[in-house]
Amino acid sequence: MRSRGPAAPRGVGAIVVAAGQGHRFGASRPKQFVDLCGMPVLAWSVRTFLDHPDIDRVALVLSPPRAASPPAWLPDGILVVPGGVFRADSVRAGIEALAGDVETVLVHDGARPFVSAELVSRVVNGARGGPVVPVIAVEDTVKRVDEGGWIEETVPREQLRRVQTPQGFPAEVLNRTHALEDAGAWEAQDAAAITDDASLCERLGIDVATVEGDPANLKITTARDLALARAMVETGLIAAGN
């Protein structure tokens, strides 16, 4: 059995990554700035972290042009940081902004507006023992197909999970994994393929635990996702203003 001893953090910081351009969304502006029932998508996520009693500092990573002229609706008390070309570059910028101030760091995708305070608490508590990610079970039947689209096999889903954010890490672990990535420990083409921070831990053989995720914590990638998010608010599944 793997041991994950407790280590009470001095402080907890959150990095909200929102520097992407959202090309798959197909709008004239990045998805995180599109209106979601009266507030930009990004504002929903940012507010959850700013209001959470366990979060001491929040770093918001934006594209360099937006970081130079942040949106007027951003609340006080948030660190605005210019991001990089790839997601890993943006997370590293957030790490540097929080450097020395926190012992635990949560990394969240700004395109997930419905992150709940309860989920943040689960991740914070889990990260006190090491890297942790929220997951939800895969309910659909999963098939592996070849390049021509022909089914090769049915993949057992019992051990498959869909991974969400925020993902939590001891600051020392997150610093170490990104320092190695920045130093070129992996091939340059890997940078574009790094879609979450837990994968960096996996490459170094660092154990990553899981906590229960939240089905409502959807990621907005397409216009259909946005329509679903709006419906969730309009039907009361998600409380407006919460």
C-alpha positions, 0 to 999 in steps of 0.5 A, spaced: 500 500 500 502 506 498 503 511 504 501 518 503 503 522 510 499 528 512 503 535 511 499 541 513 501 546 508 502 554 510 498 556 505 494 554 499 495 558 492 490 557 486 493 557 478 487 559 474 489 557 467 486 562 461 491 564 456 488 559 451 485 562 444 480 556 444 480 555 437 475 549 437 470 554 440 469 557 434 467 564 436 470 571 435 473 571 442 476 566 447 471 561 450 473 563 457 470 570 456 464 569 453 458 570 457 455 565 461 448 567 464 450 574 465 458 573 467 464 571 463 465 564 463 472 565 467 468 570 472 465 564 475 471 560 476 475 565 479 470 567 484 469 560 487 477 560 488 477 567 491 471 566 496 474 559 498 476 560 505 482 555 504 485 559 498 490 564 500 492 567 493 489 566 486 494 567 480 490 568 473 494 566 467 492 570 461 494 571 454 500 577 454 495 582 451 490 581 456 494 580 461 497 587 459 490 590 459 486 585 464 478 585 464 475 591 468 470 585 471 476 582 475 475 582 482 481 585 487 486 581 490 488 576 484 494 576 481 494 577 473 500 573 470 502 573 462 502 566 459 506 562 454 505 559 448 503 552 451 499 550 457 505 548 461 508 555 459 502 558 462 502 554 469 509 555 470 508 562 469 503 561 475 508 557 479 513 563 479 507 568 481 506 564 487 513 562 488 515 562 496 508 564 498 504 557 498 506 550 500 500 547 496 498 549 489 491 547 485 491 548 478 484 549 474 482 550 467 478 557 466 474 554 461 470 550 467 466 555 470 462 550 475 467 548 480 464 548 486 467 550 493 466 542 495 470 540 490 476 545 491 475 543 499 476 535 497 482 537 492 486 541 498 485 536 503 487 531 498 493 535 496 496 535 503 499 528 502 501 529 495 499 530 488 491 529 487 486 529 481 478 529 481 475 524 477 469 521 475 467 514 472 466 512 465 459 510 464 459 509 456 462 503 453 469 505 450 472 502 444 479 502 441 479 504 433 484 503 428 486 509 423 481 507 418 475 507 424 475 500 425 473 497 432 479 493 434 477 492 441 472 494 447 476 497 453 474 495 460 471 501 463 472 499 470 479 502 471 477 508 466 476 515 469 475 522 466 479 527 469 477 534 471 481 540 474 482 543 479 488 538 480 492 539 487 500 538 488 505 540 494 508 546 491 515 543 491 512 537 486 509 542 481 515 546 481 520 540 480 516 537 474 515 544 471 522 545 472 524 539 468 519 540 463 522 547 462 529 544 462 528 540 456 527 533 460 522 531 454 522 532 447 520 539 444 514 536 441 511 533 448 510 540 450 503 541 446 501 534 448 501 536 456 494 537 457 494 536 465 499 537 470 498 530 473 501 527 467 508 530 468 508 527 475 506 520 471 512 521 467 517 522 473 514 516 477 510 520 482 504 517 485 498 521 483 491 519 488 484 521 486 478 524 489 471 524 487 470 529 482 463 533 480 459 531 474 457 538 473 464 541 473 464 541 465 469 543 461 467 548 455 470 547 449 465 547 444 458 552 443 454 546 444 458 545 451 456 553 452 449 551 451 449 546 456 452 550 461 447 556 460 441 550 460 444 548 467 443 555 470 437 557 467 434 550 469 436 551 476 441 545 476 447 550 477 445 556 482 446 563 478 451 567 482 453 561 486 
